[in-house]
Amino acid sequence: MLISLDTFLRGARESQLTFRQDSILVVLTWIIAPLISTIPMALSLELPFTLAFLKWLVAGLQQA
């Protein structure tokens, strides 16, 4: 679906966001998006270690 430039500019003009708010959103997106994309990879790397730690913790609690 193509949006004409005129429609896009009218929407931007009617938008309540100021340039400063817009740039803050862009910066936040630029910072947060890579973090969100790395979460699944980080979890998949840490999951075996977390499970091993939990098993060790449960074994230690059962012996105590």
C-alpha positions as CSV (number, residue, x, y, z in Angstrom):
1,M,0.0,0.0,0.0
2,L,1.6,3.3,-1.1
3,I,1.0,6.5,0.8
4,S,1.3,9.7,-1.2
5,L,3.8,12.2,0.0
6,D,1.1,14.8,0.5
7,T,-0.9,12.4,2.8
8,F,2.3,11.6,4.7
9,L,3.2,15.3,5.2
10,R,-0.3,16.1,6.2
11,G,-0.2,13.3,8.8
12,A,3.1,14.6,10.1
13,R,1.8,18.1,10.3
14,E,-1.3,17.0,12.2
15,S,0.8,14.9,14.5
16,Q,1.2,16.3,18.0
17,L,4.8,15.2,18.3
18,T,7.3,18.0,18.3
19,F,10.7,17.6,16.6
20,R,12.3,17.0,19.9
21,Q,9.9,14.3,21.0
22,D,10.3,12.7,17.6
23,S,14.1,12.6,17.8
24,I,13.9,11.2,21.3
25,L,11.6,8.4,20.0
26,V,14.1,7.7,17.2
27,V,17.0,7.5,19.6
28,L,15.1,5.3,22.0
29,T,14.1,3.0,19.2
30,W,17.7,3.0,18.0
31,I,18.9,2.0,21.5
32,I,16.1,-0.4,22.5
33,A,15.6,-2.4,19.2
34,P,19.0,-4.1,19.2
35,L,18.6,-4.9,22.9
36,I,15.3,-6.6,22.3
37,S,16.7,-8.5,19.3
38,T,19.5,-9.9,21.5
39,I,17.3,-11.1,24.4
40,P,16.4,-14.5,22.8
41,M,20.0,-15.1,21.9
42,A,21.2,-14.2,25.4
43,L,18.5,-16.4,26.9
44,S,19.4,-19.4,24.7
45,L,23.1,-19.0,25.8
46,E,22.3,-18.6,29.5
47,L,19.6,-21.2,29.8
48,P,21.9,-24.3,30.2
49,F,23.9,-22.5,32.8
50,T,20.8,-21.3,34.7
51,L,19.4,-24.9,34.6
52,A,22.7,-26.3,35.9
53,F,22.8,-23.7,38.7
54,L,19.2,-24.5,39.7
55,K,19.9,-28.2,39.8
56,W,23.0,-27.6,41.9
57,L,20.9,-25.3,44.2
58,V,18.1,-27.9,44.6
59,A,20.6,-30.7,45.3
60,G,22.3,-28.5,48.0
61,L,19.0,-27.7,49.6
62,Q,18.0,-31.3,49.6
63,Q,21.2,-32.4,51.4
64,A,20.9,-29.7,54.0
